[in-house]
Amino acid sequence: MSDVLFVVNAGSSSIKFKLYGVEGDQLEVMIAGALDGIGTRPRLRARDGAGQTLVEEDFTAQEIAGPHDAQHAIGDWITPLIDDHHLIGVGHRVVHGGPDYSHPVRIDDAVLARLESFIPLAPLHQLTNLDPIRVIRQRRPDLPQVACFDTAFHRGHPEIADRFALPRALYDDGVRRYGFHGLSYEYVSTKLRAIDPQAAAGAVVIAHLGSGASACALRDGASQDSTMSFTALDGLPMGTRCGALDAGVVLHLIEQKGMSPAEVGHLLYHDSGLKGLSGISSDMRELISSDAPEAALAVDYFCLKVAQAIAQFTVTLGGLDALVFTAGIGERSAPVRARIAERLAFLGLQLDADENERNALRIDACGSSLRAFVIPTDEEGMIARHTLGLLGDEGGEARQGAPRP
């Protein structure tokens, strides 16, 4: 009976999942799928390792009202497919590890309770990350589950990068710059080292540009700084999140506009960013194809802020050797990459228009002072590696009779 490993990457409106075959320390994707449209138009889709469709099933919004329901549906569908295999554990993406967790951790009652205490630091993500964990614990309480944290990759920052200009007591209490998208940055930096070891060993900025967006400064593969900080609101403008904002605006909204903290939170998390700027959409594809001046403003604003963040990190790093684009916009939007590169021409960055247009791996032009790459991210793959490594470090305990989900 062959070993398999299950990975869950839960978001606010979708749960992505992958089933991996395990052969020693090697992982091979057997099934990849997602249940998206949670609460609106839920749909379960999955393919096998060869790309053949295994399921396309629609649900009503009442049937799949939240991540809890979605995980039950995924478990009901995939359980029979695991019957002939030995499931060794489940790995999860958890956005916030707070000040406690700098490495993946086996989940127990105490860990779960501590992770729940971080929900206010990432209200858009943390709760939905934890719901599938609870469902699987309910269904199979003896199945090992591992939490892998988006904040962990940044925990080696020097203190100067972690601090706000606030009293020390608040820093000691956990009010600090954590950084996010760490699983993505870790995967992409590992891929860059395999593709171009010289570039990876130098000063690199990775731009993770999607509905959630951030940038990370790395030297020799280690995070030095990130645009996101205490929460996933900070830094770059995103699909519906505001990015960097004068704290006085929040005080103004509460004190002068009479908004409640909950109303302000909803505004900053759900009605800002590209959606707020354009008044049209949070989807970059729709904005680029639109003729509306508000759409053009939103796209230009996004590209400007990304370019400014990259330029800022050249100070942090003392220069720049390579720029990497990843995530949905970063991987697939040639116009956005081109506009960002135009603003960074003063650093010597030039893109090859044809290679950029086809989303090639290497997109810098001959004569460019900076190397530029497009590297697709794989958060699930990173979670799988961490989970397998942790369970292996436990001496194979998880491989002794772990049940299916």
C-alpha positions in Angstrom: 0.0 0.0 0.0 1.6 3.3 -1.2 1.9 6.4 1.0 0.0 9.5 0.1 -0.1 13.0 1.6 -3.0 15.5 1.4 -2.5 19.3 1.3 -5.2 21.9 2.0 -4.8 25.6 1.0 -8.0 27.3 2.3 -9.0 30.8 1.3 -12.0 33.0 2.0 -13.9 31.8 -1.1 -12.1 28.7 -2.2 -10.2 25.6 -0.9 -7.4 24.3 -3.1 -6.2 20.8 -2.5 -3.6 18.3 -3.7 -3.0 14.7 -3.1 0.6 13.6 -3.4 2.1 10.2 -3.8 5.1 9.8 -1.5 8.2 7.7 -2.4 10.9 8.3 0.1 11.4 12.1 0.1 9.9 12.4 -3.4 6.4 13.9 -4.0 4.3 13.4 -7.1 0.9 15.1 -7.7 -1.8 12.5 -8.0 -4.8 14.8 -7.8 -5.1 18.6 -7.9 -8.4 20.4 -7.4 -10.4 23.2 -5.8 -13.8 24.0 -4.5 -14.3 27.6 -5.3 -17.2 30.0 -5.2 -17.9 29.2 -1.6 -21.2 30.9 -0.5 -22.0 32.1 -4.0 -21.7 29.5 -6.8 -19.7 26.6 -5.3 -18.1 24.3 -7.7 -15.8 21.3 -7.1 -13.2 20.6 -9.8 -10.3 18.2 -9.8 -7.8 16.6 -12.2 -5.4 13.7 -12.0 -1.7 14.0 -12.4 -2.0 13.6 -16.2 -4.5 16.5 -16.4 -7.6 14.4 -16.9 -10.8 15.7 -15.3 -12.0 13.6 -12.3 -14.9 15.8 -11.2 -16.8 18.9 -12.0 -19.7 19.3 -9.6 -21.9 22.3 -8.8 -23.5 23.0 -5.4 -25.9 25.5 -4.1 -24.8 28.4 -1.9 -26.9 26.8 0.9 -25.1 23.5 0.5 -21.6 25.1 0.6 -22.0 28.2 2.7 -18.5 28.3 4.2 -15.1 26.5 4.3 -16.5 24.1 6.9 -19.1 22.8 4.4 -16.5 22.9 1.6 -14.0 20.7 3.5 -16.7 18.1 4.2 -17.6 18.0 0.5 -14.0 17.6 -0.5 -13.5 14.8 2.1 -16.7 13.0 1.0 -15.5 13.1 -2.7 -11.8 12.2 -2.2 -12.1 9.5 0.6 -12.9 6.6 -1.8 -10.0 7.6 -4.0 -7.6 7.1 -1.1 -9.0 3.7 0.0 -6.1 1.9 -1.7 -3.4 4.1 -0.2 -1.9 4.9 3.1 -2.6 8.5 4.1 0.3 9.7 6.3 -1.0 13.1 7.1 -2.5 16.5 6.0 -0.6 19.7 5.6 -2.3 23.1 5.8 -1.5 26.7 4.9 -2.1 28.9 7.9 -1.5 32.6 7.2 -0.5 33.8 10.7 1.9 32.1 13.1 2.2 35.2 15.4 5.3 35.5 17.5 5.2 31.9 18.5 5.7 29.8 15.3 8.7 30.1 13.1 8.5 26.6 11.7 5.8 24.1 10.7 4.1 22.5 13.7 2.0 19.4 14.4 -1.5 20.5 15.4 -3.0 19.6 18.7 -5.5 21.2 21.0 -3.0 23.8 22.4 -1.7 24.7 19.0 -5.2 25.1 17.6 -6.2 27.4 20.5 -3.2 29.5 20.0 -3.8 29.9 16.3 -7.3 30.9 17.0 -6.0 33.8 19.1 -4.3 35.2 15.9 -7.6 35.6 14.0 -7.8 39.3 14.7 -4.4 39.7 13.0 -5.6 38.1 9.8 -9.4 38.2 9.9 -9.8 37.6 6.2 -7.7 34.4 6.2 -7.0 32.8 9.6 -10.5 31.7 10.4 -10.9 30.1 7.0 -7.5 28.4 7.3 -8.6 26.8 10.6 -12.0 25.6 9.6 -10.7 22.7 7.4 -8.4 21.6 10.3 -11.4 21.4 12.6 -13.4 19.4 10.1 -10.6 16.8 9.5 -10.0 16.5 13.3 -13.7 15.8 13.7 -13.8 13.2 11.0 -10.4 11.6 11.7 -9.1 12.8 15.1 -6.0 10.5 15.0 -4.8 11.7 11.5 -1.7 13.9 11.9 -2.2 17.4 10.7 0.6 20.0 10.2 0.3 23.8 10.1 2.7 25.6 7.7 2.8 29.4 8.2 3.0 32.2 5.7 4.8 34.3 8.3 7.5 31.7 9.1 9.8 32.6 6.1 10.2 36.1 7.4 11.1 35.3 11.0 14.8 35.7 10.4 14.5 39.4 9.7 16.9 41.7 11.6 15.0 43.5 14.4 15.2 46.8 12.5 13.0 45.3 9.8 10.5 44.0 12.2 9.9 47.1 14.3 7.4 49.9 14.1 8.3 53.3 15.5 6.3 52.4 18.6 7.3 51.8 22.3 9.3 48.6 22.9 6.5 47.2 25.1 4.2 46.8 22.1 6.9 45.0 20.1 7.5 42.6 23.0 3.7 42.1 23.1 3.7 41.0 19.4 3.0 44.2 17.6 5.6 43.9 14.9 6.1 43.4 11.2 5.5 39.8 10.4 5.3 39.6 6.6 3.2 37.1 4.7 3.1 35.0 1.5 6.1 33.3 3.0 5.3 29.8 1.5 5.2 31.4 -1.9 8.5 33.2 -1.4 10.2 30.1 -0.1 9.1 28.0 -3.1 10.0 30.7 -5.7 13.4 31.4 -4.1 14.2 27.6 -4.1 13.2 27.4 -7.8 15.4 30.5 -8.6 18.4 28.8 -7.0 17.9 25.8 -9.2 17.4 28.0 -12.3 20.1 30.6 -11.7 22.3 30.0 -8.6 24.3 33.2 -9.1 21.2 35.4 -9.2 19.6 33.6 -6.2 22.8 34.2 -4.1 22.6 37.9 -4.7 20.1 40.7 -4.0 16.6 39.6 -5.3 13.1 41.1 -5.1 10.2 38.7 -5.6 6.9 40.4 -6.4 4.0 38.2 -5.5 1.2 39.9 -7.4 -2.3 38.5 -7.2 -5.6 39.3 -5.5 -3.3 39.5 -2.4 -0.1 41.3 -3.3 3.2 41.9 -1.7 7.0 42.1 -2.4 9.9 40.6 -0.6 13.6 41.5 -0.5 15.9 38.6 -0.3 19.7 38.1 0.0 21.0 34.6 -0.6 17.5 33.3 -0.4 16.8 34.7 3.0 14.0 37.3 3.6 15.3 40.7 4.6 12.1 42.7 4.4 8.6 42.5 3.1 5.9 45.0 2.2 3.2 43.3 4.3 3.7 43.7 8.1 1.5 43.3 11.2 -1.5 42.2 9.1 -2.1 41.3 5.4 -3.5 44.8 4.8 -0.2 46.6 4.6 2.1 47.3 1.7 0.9 47.1 -1.9 -2.7 47.7 -3.0 -4.5 44.5 -3.7 -7.7 43.2 -5.2 -10.0 44.5 -2.4 -7.4 45.5 0.3 -6.0 49.0 0.6 -2.3 48.4 1.2 -0.2 51.0 3.0 -2.5 53.7 4.6 -1.9 56.6 6.9 -3.1 55.5 10.3 -4.7 58.9 10.6 -7.2 57.9 8.0 -8.5 55.1 10.3 -8.8 57.6 13.2 -10.6 60.0 10.9 -13.1 57.4 9.7 -13.9 56.5 13.3 -13.8 59.9 15.0 -15.2 62.2 12.2 -17.2 59.9 10.0 -18.7 57.9 12.8 -17.8 54.5 11.4 -17.5 51.5 13.7 -14.3 49.5 13.9 -16.1 46.7 12.1 -17.3 49.0 9.3 -13.7 50.4 8.9 -12.4 46.8 8.8 -14.9 45.8 6.1 -14.0 48.9 4.1 -10.2 48.3 4.2 -10.4 44.5 3.6 -13.3 44.2 1.2 -14.1 47.5 -0.6 -10.6 49.0 -1.2 -7.6 48.2 -3.4 -8.3 47.8 -7.1 -12.0 47.5 -6.4 -12.1 50.7 -4.5 -10.0 52.7 -6.9 -11.8 51.7 -10.0 -15.4 51.2 -8.6 -15.5 48.5 -11.3 -13.7 45.3 -10.3 -11.0 43.8 -8.2 -9.9 41.6 -11.2 -6.8 43.0 -13.0 -7.9 41.3 -16.3 -11.2 43.2 -16.3 -9.5 46.5 -15.5 -6.9 46.2 -18.2 -9.5 45.4 -20.8 -11.7 48.3 -19.7 -11.8 51.7 -21.4 -13.0 53.4 -18.2 -10.6 56.1 -16.9 -11.2 54.7 -13.4 -9.9 51.3 -14.5 -6.8 52.9 -16.0 -6.2 54.8 -12.8 -6.4 51.6 -10.7 -3.9 49.8 -13.0 -1.5 52.7 -13.0 -1.7 53.1 -9.3 -1.0 49.4 -8.7 2.0 49.4 -11.1 3.4 52.6 -9.5 3.2 51.2 -6.0 4.8 47.9 -7.0 7.7 49.7 -8.7 8.1 52.0 -5.7 8.4 49.0 -3.4 11.0 47.4 -5.6 13.0 50.6 -5.7 12.7 50.9 -1.9 14.1 47.4 -1.5 17.2 48.3 -3.4 18.1 50.5 -0.4 17.5 47.6 2.0 19.6 45.2 -0.2 22.3 47.7 -1.2 21.5 47.1 -4.9 19.6 44.6 -7.0 20.6 41.7 -9.1 17.3 40.1 -10.1 13.6 40.6 -10.1 11.1 37.7 -10.0 7.3 38.0 -10.8 5.0 35.3 -9.4 1.3 34.7 -8.5 -1.7 35.2 -10.7 -1.0 38.8 -12.0 2.8 38.4 -11.8 2.7 35.1 -13.8 0.2 36.0 -16.4 -0.1 39.7 -17.0 2.5 40.9 -19.4 1.1 44.5 -19.5 1.5 44.9 -15.7 5.0 43.5 -15.8 5.9 45.9 -18.7 4.5 48.9 -16.9 6.4 48.1 -13.7 9.6 47.6 -15.7 9.2 50.9 -17.4 9.2 52.7 -14.1 12.4 50.8 -13.1 14.3 51.6 -16.2 16.5 53.9 -14.2 17.9 50.8 -12.4 18.9 49.4 -15.8 15.9 47.0 -16.1 14.8 46.2 -19.7 12.4 43.5 -20.7 12.4 41.5 -23.9 8.9 42.4 -25.2 8.4 39.0 -27.0 9.5 36.9 -24.0 7.4 39.0 -21.6 4.4 38.6 -23.8 4.6 34.9 -23.8 5.2 34.7 -20.0 8.6 33.1 -20.5 10.8 32.0 -17.6 13.4 34.7 -18.4 12.1 38.0 -19.7 15.0 40.5 -19.4 16.4 41.9 -22.6 19.9 41.5 -23.8 21.8 44.4 -22.2 19.6 44.7 -19.2 21.5 45.3 -16.0 19.0 43.3 -14.0 17.8 39.7 -14.6 14.1 39.3 -14.6 12.1 36.0 -14.3 8.6 34.8 -14.2 8.4 31.8 -11.9 5.0 30.2 -11.1 4.5 29.7 -7.4 3.4 26.4 -5.8 2.3 27.0 -2.2 0.8 23.5 -2.0 4.1 21.9 -3.0 5.9 23.9 -0.3 3.4 22.8 2.3 3.8 19.2 1.2 7.6 19.3 1.6 7.3 20.9 5.0 4.7 18.4 6.2 6.6 15.4 4.9 9.8 16.7 6.5 8.1 17.3 9.9 6.4 13.9 9.9 9.7 12.3 8.9 11.5 14.1 11.7 9.0 12.5 14.2 10.5 9.2 13.3 7.8 7.9 11.0 5.2 8.0 13.7 2.6 9.3 11.3 3.1 6.4 8.9 1.9 3.8 11.4 -1.7 3.3 10.6 -2.9 6.8 9.9 -6.5 6.7 8.6 -8.0 8.3 5.6 -9.8 11.7 5.8 
